[in-house]
Amino acid sequence: MRFLINTLFILFAIFSSGLHAADTGWLQPANTGWMTENSPRHVDVRLLSSTQENGKIDILLDVKLEEGWKTYWRSPGEGGVAPEIKWTSPVSSVDWQWPAPGRFDVAGVSTQGYMGDIVFPITVTSDEKLDKLSGILTLSTCSNVCILTDYPFELDLTEPVSADFTWAFNQAKGGVPPTSGLVEQVLAGFSGNKLIVELQKSTDAEWGKPNIFTDVIEGAALGVPKIKISGNSLIASIEVSDDWGGESPNLIGKDISFVVTDGDVSQQITAKVTPYTGSGISEGGTSIPLWQIIVFAILGGLILNLMPCVLPVLAMKLGSVLMVPQGEQKTIRRQFLLSSSGILVSFWLLALLMTLLRVGQQAVGWGIQFQNPWFIGFMVLVTALFTANLFGLFEINLGSKTNTRLATAGGHGNSGHFWQGVFATLLATPCSAPFLGTAVAFALAAPMSELWLIFTALGLGMSLPWLLIAAFPAIAKLLPKPGAWMSKLRAVLGMMMLISSLWLISLLIPHFGATYTLVIAIAFLVLLIIFIAKNNGLRKAILPFIVFALLASGFSWMVLEQKSGSQSMVKDSVNWQPLTEQAIVQALSDNKRVFIDVTADWCVTCKANKYNVLLRDEVQQALSAPDIVALRGDWTKPSPEITAFLQKRGQVAVPFNQIYGPNLTEGKILSTILDRESLLSIMKEAKGAEK
């Protein structure tokens, strides 16, 4: 243990003959059956106190340990028991302050505690006026053996107290780590089974011999920090498991308390654990502030409008402006405000869903509703209705009331415009746009108030184009005047919505199988052709028939290829292995690199990453290298293992890609939208030295 320079002064002040205070003298242990009169004492214990003022009593507990013996800090580590007092007097609260500890490793067991002489300042509060203060101190001391000893004591609070005691008490408090002075920036991140703590000193001075002593986190066991320093920056990696040595619980959103020391200087730190992406203080960043997350949420929501999931709805919405008579800007404004309100209400409903799932301790994530076949079926029905409406099929003879209701649902009534906003939001959820993942991950780990604030910002971001047209309706009127081209535009929009509907039908393959899904898609296309022919005549149905036949052929080919195990036109030559934490650990122990891909069939961004990056020749070659282990996780259906894997890395959405290696043992998370050059560069960075 490190000796504080002023300890001798404290002891001198406390035990000088001129000091007057309540004093127990050197205590005798209660359980001395193992001792004889000549047994050597390995520890001496003494308590002194002030009188009671305003209900408070200051106490000094002095523990003098013989050489080779130690006692423990408030969080002992892997073994040991912290000193404790069981009060027999009426005590309402206790403020036990702990000097900075040291670390002792014996036979592979690491503990945190003290050796030599140590003085603990303690402040006790009682609601009653006390003349005496009594209790039993339980002290664990260890050498080659460990002894748990009880020391009954009684302090006479009527004894006068001199200024020397107050001075000694304040000096003892000086040995307690303050909450500032040593560290200026703190980042606590969680990834995999590791807690990463990054610290930057308050000055430009380099770290000397730093150490970190962690407090207990409920349900988790923390290992000994492995510390790397670079100038005035420090990175500590701490292995985490559960109380039984198994998989680590998710620490994101929890508070961690620890003491950092550097020589004779120390600091008590409390920080909230956030997702760790490998980009922290050492790379010029800090823990992301809330205002920045709000900006990310607005940008992420805005970019969702450009995703292929949402673009057909926005295009259809702009097309509906052509139905508004010239000069009626109020009508355009009302329509787009209603659609914007539908988007906002949808994000609030998503926030409510996430809140209920969090309260129920259920898995939460962006787009997880697409793991449910009933939700997919509902979305197929909605897109099918929109498709039929755009192809003009609501003119079939269903009766005047039904026609009116369907036309209104198609977007020409007030409620229709609101539901268009809702529909656009539902289609957006399988898309992971840039900035979106960071904002949603932060929201799901944040307090409830911040979760709702961030989801509101997401809704506002997605509503921005719609609100812009509501604020300046003249923008929409810049479209060409109505004419014959409108019918062609309507047909194009109908095709876009039809493709969206077929894509949604394809998501049913993992749930119903390829054959039944193919039957549903073909039946849908056949019904469309029949209704088009019935409404417009056989001649006008010839072109749609040819187009739909091509779509049916393409869909059938895709389904049959997927059924046979090949899911792309370009062959994937990478030997993908099932994703597990153990596979990562094993690969790193073999000095290999690891590429992780978590995907889902319903994730549009995953498909874009696959065809634009992962199937490129250079990437295929890199991922097929002998020292590469490629791991893939499928989140198409609910998977507790994949959900837990993502949550440990602070992720709530797919795609998710991460790279490990001898030079990236903590792992590096890649951007949501993959970039070929960046991926190959990080793969090269992760490679260790050649053996």
C-alpha positions in Angstrom: 0.0 0.0 0.0 1.1 3.6 -0.7 1.8 5.5 2.5 0.5 9.1 2.7 3.1 11.5 3.9 0.8 13.1 6.4 -0.2 9.8 8.1 2.6 10.2 10.7 1.3 13.6 11.5 -2.3 12.3 11.9 -1.2 9.5 14.2 1.0 11.9 16.3 -1.9 14.3 16.7 -4.4 11.7 17.6 -2.3 9.8 20.1 -0.3 12.6 21.7 -0.8 12.7 25.4 -2.3 16.2 25.3 -5.3 15.2 23.2 -8.7 15.0 24.9 -11.5 13.2 23.1 -13.7 10.1 23.6 -11.1 7.3 23.2 -11.7 3.5 23.3 -8.0 2.8 23.8 -6.5 -0.2 22.0 -9.5 -2.6 21.6 -9.5 -6.2 22.6 -11.1 -8.7 20.1 -14.3 -10.4 21.3 -13.5 -13.8 19.6 -10.1 -14.6 21.1 -10.5 -18.3 21.5 -7.7 -18.9 19.0 -5.3 -16.6 20.9 -3.2 -17.1 24.0 -1.7 -14.6 26.3 1.6 -14.7 24.4 0.1 -14.7 20.9 1.5 -11.9 18.8 -1.0 -9.2 17.9 -1.2 -8.7 14.1 -3.5 -5.7 14.3 -4.3 -2.9 16.7 -7.6 -1.0 16.5 -8.6 2.2 18.2 -11.5 4.7 17.9 -11.7 8.3 19.0 -14.7 10.7 18.5 -15.9 14.3 19.0 -18.9 15.2 21.0 -22.3 15.3 19.3 -23.1 18.6 17.6 -26.3 19.1 15.5 -26.9 15.4 15.7 -23.5 14.6 14.1 -20.5 12.8 15.6 -17.0 12.7 14.0 -15.0 9.5 14.5 -11.5 8.4 13.7 -10.9 4.7 13.3 -7.2 3.8 13.4 -6.0 0.4 12.2 -2.4 -0.5 12.7 -1.4 -3.7 10.8 1.7 -5.7 11.4 4.0 -6.2 8.4 2.6 -8.8 6.0 -1.0 -8.2 7.0 -3.7 -6.4 5.2 -7.3 -5.3 5.5 -9.8 -4.3 2.8 -11.4 -1.3 1.0 -15.2 -0.7 0.7 -15.1 -3.0 -2.5 -12.6 -5.7 -1.6 -12.3 -7.2 -5.1 -12.3 -10.9 -5.7 -11.9 -11.8 -2.1 -12.0 -10.4 1.4 -14.6 -8.5 3.5 -14.8 -4.7 4.0 -14.6 -3.3 7.6 -18.1 -2.8 9.0 -19.6 -1.4 12.2 -22.8 -2.8 13.6 -24.2 0.0 15.7 -25.9 -0.8 19.0 -26.7 2.9 19.6 -29.5 4.6 17.7 -27.8 5.8 14.5 -29.7 7.2 11.6 -26.9 7.5 9.0 -23.2 6.8 8.6 -20.7 8.6 6.2 -17.7 6.3 6.1 -14.9 7.8 4.1 -12.3 5.6 2.5 -8.7 6.6 1.7 -7.3 5.5 -1.6 -6.5 1.8 -1.5 -3.8 -0.4 -3.0 -4.1 -3.7 -4.9 -2.8 -7.1 -3.7 -2.6 -10.2 -5.9 -2.2 -13.5 -4.2 -2.5 -16.9 -5.9 -4.4 -15.4 -8.8 -6.9 -13.6 -6.6 -6.8 -9.8 -6.7 -8.0 -7.7 -3.8 -8.2 -4.0 -3.0 -7.3 -2.8 0.5 -4.6 -1.5 2.8 -1.4 -2.4 4.6 0.5 -0.6 7.4 -1.4 2.1 9.3 -4.6 3.5 8.0 -7.1 6.1 9.5 -10.7 6.2 8.4 -12.7 9.4 9.0 -16.4 8.5 9.8 -19.3 10.8 10.5 -22.3 9.4 12.3 -25.8 11.1 12.6 -28.3 10.3 15.3 -31.7 11.8 15.9 -31.3 11.4 19.6 -29.0 13.1 22.1 -26.4 10.5 23.0 -24.0 10.4 25.9 -22.4 7.2 24.7 -21.9 5.7 21.3 -21.4 1.9 21.0 -21.2 -0.8 18.4 -19.2 -3.8 17.1 -16.5 -3.3 14.6 -16.0 -6.4 12.3 -12.5 -6.4 10.7 -11.1 -8.9 8.2 -7.3 -9.2 8.2 -5.3 -11.5 6.0 -1.8 -12.8 5.6 -1.2 -16.5 4.8 -4.5 -16.9 6.6 -7.6 -14.7 6.9 -9.1 -13.8 10.3 -12.5 -12.1 10.8 -12.5 -10.4 14.2 -15.2 -8.5 16.2 -14.2 -5.5 18.4 -17.0 -4.3 20.7 -16.5 -0.6 21.7 -18.0 2.3 23.5 -17.2 6.0 23.2 -18.0 8.4 26.0 -19.4 11.5 24.2 -19.2 13.6 27.3 -15.5 13.9 27.1 -14.2 17.3 26.0 -12.7 17.7 22.6 -9.6 19.8 21.8 -8.7 21.6 18.6 -6.2 18.8 17.9 -8.9 16.3 17.2 -10.6 18.6 14.7 -7.2 19.1 13.0 -6.5 15.4 12.9 -10.0 14.6 11.5 -9.5 17.1 8.7 -6.1 15.7 8.0 -7.6 12.2 7.7 -10.2 13.5 5.3 -7.3 14.9 3.3 -6.4 11.3 2.5 -9.8 10.6 1.0 -9.9 11.0 -2.8 -11.6 14.2 -3.9 -14.0 14.4 -6.8 -11.8 16.6 -9.0 -8.2 17.7 -9.6 -6.6 14.7 -11.4 -8.9 13.9 -14.3 -10.5 16.4 -16.7 -12.4 14.1 -19.2 -14.0 10.7 -18.5 -15.5 8.2 -20.9 -16.9 4.8 -19.7 -18.0 2.5 -22.5 -19.2 -1.0 -22.7 -18.5 -3.4 -25.6 -18.8 -7.2 -25.6 -17.7 -8.4 -22.2 -15.5 -5.5 -21.6 -15.8 -2.1 -19.8 -13.5 0.5 -21.3 -12.6 3.5 -19.2 -10.8 6.4 -20.9 -9.3 9.2 -18.8 -7.5 12.4 -19.7 -5.5 14.3 -17.1 -6.4 17.9 -16.1 -2.9 19.0 -17.1 -0.6 18.2 -20.0 1.6 16.2 -17.6 2.0 12.5 -18.5 0.6 9.7 -16.4 3.2 8.1 -14.0 2.1 4.8 -12.5 -1.7 5.1 -12.5 -4.1 2.5 -11.1 -7.9 2.2 -11.0 -10.0 0.7 -8.2 -13.6 -0.2 -9.1 -16.6 -0.3 -6.9 -19.1 -3.2 -7.2 -21.8 -3.1 -9.9 -24.8 -5.1 -9.0 -25.0 -8.4 -10.9 -21.6 -8.0 -12.4 -18.0 -9.0 -11.5 -15.2 -6.7 -12.7 -11.7 -8.0 -13.4 -8.4 -6.2 -12.8 -8.0 -3.2 -15.1 -5.5 -3.5 -17.9 -4.1 0.0 -18.4 -2.4 1.6 -21.4 -1.1 5.2 -21.3 -0.2 7.6 -23.9 0.9 11.0 -22.6 -1.9 12.4 -20.6 -4.4 9.9 -21.9 -5.2 6.6 -20.2 -7.3 3.6 -21.5 -8.3 0.9 -19.0 -9.9 -2.4 -20.2 -11.8 -4.3 -17.6 -13.2 -7.8 -18.2 -16.8 -8.2 -17.0 -18.8 -11.3 -16.2 -21.8 -12.1 -14.1 -21.5 -13.0 -10.4 -20.9 -16.7 -11.4 -18.3 -16.0 -14.0 -20.6 -16.3 -17.0 -21.7 -13.9 -19.7 -21.6 -10.2 -18.7 -24.9 -8.4 -18.0 -25.5 -5.3 -20.1 -23.9 -2.3 -18.3 -25.1 0.4 -20.8 -27.0 3.1 -18.9 -25.6 2.1 -15.5 -23.4 4.2 -13.3 -19.8 3.0 -12.5 -17.9 4.3 -9.5 -14.1 4.1 -9.2 -11.0 5.7 -7.7 -8.1 6.5 -10.0 -4.6 7.1 -8.5 -1.3 8.4 -9.8 1.4 8.5 -7.2 0.1 10.3 -4.2 -2.7 12.0 -6.1 -6.2 10.4 -6.4 -9.7 11.2 -7.5 -13.2 9.6 -6.9 -15.1 9.4 -10.2 -18.7 8.4 -11.1 -19.6 8.0 -14.8 -22.5 6.6 -16.8 -21.7 3.7 -19.1 -22.4 4.3 -22.8 -22.0 2.2 -25.9 -18.3 2.0 -26.8 -17.4 2.3 -30.5 -13.6 2.6 -30.2 -13.8 6.3 -30.8 -13.3 8.1 -27.5 -11.0 10.6 -25.8 -7.9 9.0 -27.3 -9.3 9.9 -30.8 -10.3 13.4 -30.0 -13.9 12.6 -28.8 -15.8 12.6 -25.5 -19.0 11.2 -24.3 -21.6 12.5 -26.7 -23.6 15.3 -25.2 -27.4 15.3 -25.5 -27.6 18.3 -27.9 -25.4 16.4 -30.3 -27.6 13.3 -30.1 -30.6 15.6 -30.9 -28.8 16.8 -34.0 -28.0 13.2 -35.0 -31.7 12.3 -34.5 -32.9 15.2 -36.7 -30.3 14.3 -39.4 -31.1 10.6 -39.2 -34.9 11.3 -39.5 -34.3 13.6 -42.5 -32.2 11.0 -44.3 -34.9 8.4 -43.9 -36.9 10.2 -46.6 -34.2 9.2 -49.1 -34.3 5.6 -48.2 -36.0 3.3 -50.8 -38.5 2.3 -48.2 -39.9 5.8 -47.8 -39.3 7.4 -51.2 -42.3 5.9 -52.9 -44.6 7.4 -50.3 -43.0 10.9 -50.5 -43.2 10.7 -54.3 -46.9 9.7 -54.1 -47.5 12.6 -51.7 -45.9 15.1 -54.1 -48.0 13.6 -56.9 -51.2 14.2 -54.9 -50.5 17.9 -55.0 -51.4 17.8 -58.7 -55.0 17.0 -57.7 -55.2 20.3 -55.8 -56.8 23.1 -57.8 -54.4 25.9 -58.8 -54.1 28.7 -56.1 -55.4 26.6 -53.2 -52.2 26.8 -51.1 -54.1 26.4 -47.9 -55.2 22.9 -49.0 -51.6 21.9 -49.7 -50.5 23.3 -46.4 -53.2 21.4 -44.5 -52.4 18.1 -46.3 -48.7 18.2 -45.6 -49.2 19.3 -42.0 -51.6 16.3 -41.5 -48.9 14.0 -42.9 -46.3 15.5 -40.7 -48.5 15.0 -37.7 -48.9 11.4 -38.7 -45.1 11.0 -38.8 -44.7 12.6 -35.3 -47.5 10.5 -33.8 -46.0 7.4 -35.2 -42.6 8.2 -33.6 -44.4 8.9 -30.3 -46.1 5.5 -30.5 -42.7 3.9 -31.2 -41.3 5.7 -28.1 -44.3 4.3 -26.1 -43.6 0.8 -27.4 -39.9 1.1 -26.4 -40.9 2.5 -23.0 -43.2 -0.5 -22.4 -40.6 -3.0 -23.6 -38.0 -1.4 -21.3 -40.3 -1.5 -18.3 -41.0 -5.1 -19.0 -37.3 -5.9 -19.4 -37.9 -7.0 -23.0 -35.5 -6.7 -25.9 -35.8 -3.4 -27.8 -34.4 -2.5 -31.1 -35.1 -0.5 -34.3 -37.2 -2.4 -36.8 -37.8 -5.4 -34.6 -41.5 -5.4 -35.5 -40.5 -6.8 -38.9 -39.5 -10.0 -37.1 -43.3 -10.5 -36.6 -45.1 -12.2 -39.6 -48.4 -10.6 -38.6 -46.9 -7.1 -38.8 -45.4 -7.9 -42.2 -48.7 -9.3 -43.4 -50.4 -6.0 -42.3 -47.9 -4.0 -44.2 -48.4 -6.2 -47.3 -52.1 -5.5 -47.1 -51.5 -1.7 -46.8 -49.1 -1.5 -49.6 -51.3 -3.7 -51.8 -54.2 -1.2 -51.2 -52.0 1.7 -52.1 -50.8 -0.1 -55.2 -54.4 -0.8 -56.3 -55.4 2.8 -55.6 -52.5 4.1 -57.8 -53.5 1.8 -60.6 -57.0 3.2 -60.4 -58.7 -0.1 -59.2 -61.0 1.6 -56.7 -63.3 2.4 -59.6 -64.5 -1.2 -59.7 -68.2 -1.5 -58.8 -68.1 -1.8 -55.0 -70.8 0.6 -54.2 -70.7 4.4 -53.7 -70.0 4.3 -49.9 -67.2 1.8 -50.3 -65.6 3.7 -53.1 -65.7 6.9 -51.1 -64.1 5.2 -48.1 -61.3 3.7 -50.2 -60.7 6.9 -52.1 -60.4 8.7 -48.8 -58.0 6.1 -47.4 -56.0 6.5 -50.6 -55.1 10.1 -49.6 -57.8 12.5 -50.7 -59.4 13.1 -47.3 -57.9 14.7 -44.1 -57.5 11.3 -42.4 -55.9 9.9 -45.5 -53.1 12.4 -45.4 -52.5 11.7 -41.7 -52.3 7.9 -42.4 -49.9 8.6 -45.2 -47.5 10.0 -42.6 -48.0 6.9 -40.4 -47.5 4.6 -43.4 -44.2 6.4 -44.3 -42.9 5.9 -40.8 -43.8 2.2 -40.7 -42.0 1.7 -44.0 -39.0 3.6 -42.6 -38.3 1.3 -39.6 -36.4 -1.4 -41.5 -34.0 1.2 -42.8 -31.0 2.2 -40.8 -29.8 5.6 -42.0 -26.5 7.4 -41.0 -26.8 9.0 -37.6 -30.0 7.0 -36.8 -28.3 4.1 -35.1 -26.3 6.4 -32.7 -29.4 8.4 -31.8 -31.6 5.3 -31.2 -28.9 3.5 -29.2 -28.4 6.5 -27.0 -32.2 6.9 -26.6 -32.8 3.3 -25.5 -30.0 3.6 -22.8 -31.0 7.1 -21.7 -33.6 8.1 -19.0 -37.2 8.0 -20.2 -37.5 11.7 -20.7 -34.5 11.7 -23.0 -35.8 8.7 -24.9 -39.0 10.6 -25.7 -37.1 13.8 -26.6 -34.9 11.9 -29.1 -37.8 10.1 -30.7 -39.5 13.4 -31.1 -36.4 14.8 -32.8 -36.4 11.7 -35.1 -40.0 12.5 -36.1 -39.2 16.2 -36.6 -36.2 15.2 -38.8 -38.3 12.9 -41.0 -41.1 15.6 -41.2 -38.7 18.4 -42.4 -39.4 18.0 -46.1 -43.1 17.7 -45.5 -43.1 20.7 -43.1 -41.0 22.7 -45.6 -43.8 22.3 -48.3 -46.4 23.1 -45.6 -44.6 26.3 -44.8 -44.0 27.2 -48.5 -46.8 25.6 -50.6 -45.5 27.4 -53.7 -42.6 24.8 -53.8 -45.1 22.0 -54.6 -46.8 24.2 -57.2 -43.5 24.3 -59.2 -44.5 20.9 -60.6 -45.7 21.0 -64.2 -49.3 21.7 -64.9 -51.8 18.8 -64.9 -51.9 16.9 -68.2 -51.6 13.4 -69.7 -48.2 12.9 -68.1 -50.1 12.6 -64.7 -51.4 9.2 -65.7 -47.9 8.0 -66.5 -46.6 9.4 -63.2 -49.4 7.6 -61.4 -48.4 4.3 -63.1 -44.7 4.9 -62.2 -45.7 5.5 -58.5 -47.9 2.4 -58.7 -44.9 0.3 -59.9 -42.8 1.7 -57.1 -45.4 0.7 -54.5 -45.9 -2.7 -56.2 -42.2 -3.4 -55.8 -42.4 -2.3 -52.1 -45.3 -4.7 -51.7 -43.4 -7.6 -53.3 -40.4 -6.9 -51.2 -42.6 -7.1 -48.1 -44.1 -10.4 -49.3 -40.5 -11.8 -49.7 -40.0 -11.1 -45.9 -42.5 -13.9 -45.2 -40.2 -16.6 -46.6 -38.5 -17.3 -43.2 -41.9 -17.6 -41.6 -44.1 -19.4 -44.2 -41.5 -21.0 -46.5 -40.6 -20.3 -50.1 -43.5 -22.2 -51.7 -46.3 -20.5 -49.8 -44.7 -17.1 -50.2 -44.3 -17.6 -53.9 -48.0 -18.5 -54.2 -49.0 -15.3 -52.3 -46.9 -13.1 -54.6 -48.2 -14.8 -57.9 -51.8 -14.6 -56.7 -51.4 -10.9 -55.9 -50.0 -10.2 -59.3 -52.7 -12.2 -61.1 -55.4 -10.4 -59.2 -54.0 -7.1 -60.2 -53.9 -8.1 -63.9 -57.5 -9.4 -63.7 -58.8 -6.1 -62.1 -56.7 -4.0 -64.5 -58.2 -5.9 -67.5 -61.7 -5.7 -66.1 -61.4 -1.9 -65.5 -59.5 -0.9 -68.6 -60.0 -3.6 -71.1 -57.8 -6.4 -72.4 -55.8 -4.1 -74.7 -54.6 -1.8 -71.9 -53.8 -4.8 -69.8 -51.2 -6.2 -72.2 -48.3 -4.0 -71.1 -49.1 -4.4 -67.3 -49.3 -8.2 -68.0 -45.8 -8.2 -69.6 -44.3 -6.1 -66.8 -46.0 -8.2 -64.1 -44.9 -11.4 -65.8 -41.3 -10.2 -65.6 -41.8 -9.2 -62.0 -43.3 -12.7 -61.2 -40.4 -14.4 -63.0 -37.8 -12.3 -61.1 -39.6 -12.9 -57.8 -39.8 -16.7 -58.5 -36.1 -16.8 -59.3 -35.2 -15.0 -56.2 -37.4 -17.2 -54.0 -36.1 -20.4 -55.5 -32.5 -19.3 -55.3 -33.0 -18.4 -51.6 -34.6 -21.8 -51.0 -31.6 -23.5 -52.5 -29.3 -21.6 -50.3 -27.9 -19.0 -52.7 -29.2 -15.5 -51.9 -27.5 -13.3 -54.5 -26.8 -13.1 -58.2 -23.1 -12.7 -57.2 -21.6 -15.7 -55.5 -20.5 -15.2 -51.9 -17.3 -17.2 -51.5 -16.7 -16.2 -47.9 -16.9 -19.1 -45.4 -19.3 -17.5 -42.9 -19.4 -19.1 -39.4 -22.2 -18.7 -36.8 -21.7 -15.7 -34.6 -20.8 -16.4 -30.9 -18.8 -14.6 -28.3 -16.7 -17.7 -27.9 -15.8 -17.7 -31.6 -14.4 -14.2 -31.2 -12.4 -15.1 -28.1 -11.0 -18.3 -29.9 -10.0 -16.3 -33.0 -8.2 -13.7 -31.0 -6.3 -16.3 -29.0 -5.2 -17.8 -32.4 -3.9 -14.4 -33.4 -6.6 -14.1 -36.1 -8.7 -11.2 -37.3 -12.5 -11.3 -37.0 -15.1 -9.7 -39.2 -18.7 -9.6 -37.9 -21.8 -9.1 -39.9 -25.2 -9.0 -38.2 -28.0 -8.7 -40.8 -31.7 -9.4 -41.4 -33.8 -10.2 -44.5 -36.1 -7.2 -43.8 -33.2 -4.7 -43.5 -32.9 -2.7 -46.7 -29.6 -1.1 -45.6 -28.2 -4.6 -45.0 -29.0 -5.6 -48.6 -27.3 -2.4 -49.9 -24.2 -3.1 -47.8 -24.2 -6.7 -49.1 -24.4 -5.8 -52.8 -22.4 -2.6 -52.8 -19.5 -3.7 -50.5 -19.5 -7.2 -49.1 -19.8 -9.0 -52.5 -17.2 -6.8 -54.2 -14.1 -8.9 -55.3 -11.6 -7.0 -53.1 -13.7 -7.5 -50.0 -14.5 -11.1 -50.8 -10.7 -11.8 -51.1 -9.9 -9.9 -47.9 -12.6 -11.9 -46.0 -11.3 -15.2 -47.4 -7.8 -14.7 -46.1 -6.4 -17.5 -44.0 -6.1 -15.3 -40.8 -9.8 -14.1 -41.1 -12.7 -15.6 -39.2 -16.0 -14.3 -40.7 -18.9 -14.5 -38.4 -22.5 -13.8 -39.4 -25.6 -13.3 -37.2 -29.1 -13.4 -38.6 -31.7 -11.2 -36.9 -34.5 -11.9 -39.4 -36.4 -13.8 -36.7 -36.3 -13.0 -32.9 -33.0 -14.3 -31.5 -32.1 -13.8 -27.8 -28.5 -14.6 -28.6 -28.2 -11.9 -31.4 -30.2 -9.4 -29.3 -27.8 -9.9 -26.3 -24.8 -9.6 -28.7 -26.0 -6.3 -30.1 -27.0 -4.9 -26.7 -23.6 -5.6 -25.2 -22.2 -3.4 -27.9 -24.8 -0.7 -27.4 -26.5 -1.5 -30.7 -30.3 -1.6 -31.3 -30.4 -1.9 -35.1 -28.9 -3.8 -38.1 -26.8 -3.7 -40.1 -24.0 -4.1 -37.5 -20.4 -4.7 -38.5 -17.4 -5.0 -36.3 -13.7 -5.9 -36.7 -11.4 -7.5 -34.2 -7.8 -8.4 -34.5 -4.4 -8.6 -32.7 -4.2 -4.8 -33.0 -7.9 -4.3 -32.3 -8.6 -6.5 -29.3 -11.4 -4.2 -28.2 -13.1 -4.3 -31.6 -14.0 -1.4 -33.9 -17.6 -0.8 -35.0 -18.0 0.2 -38.6 -20.3 2.8 -40.1 -24.0 1.8 -40.7 -23.5 2.3 -44.4 -20.3 0.4 -45.3 -17.5 1.9 -47.3 -15.2 -0.5 -49.1 -12.0 1.5 -48.6 -12.7 2.1 -44.9 -13.5 -1.6 -44.4 -10.3 -2.8 -46.1 -8.2 -0.1 -44.2 -9.6 -1.2 -40.8 -9.0 -4.9 -41.7 -5.4 -4.1 -42.4 -5.1 -2.1 -39.2 -6.4 -5.0 -37.2 -3.7 -7.4 -38.5 -1.0 -8.3 -35.9 2.7 -8.7 -36.5 3.7 -11.7 -38.7 5.0 -14.6 -36.8 
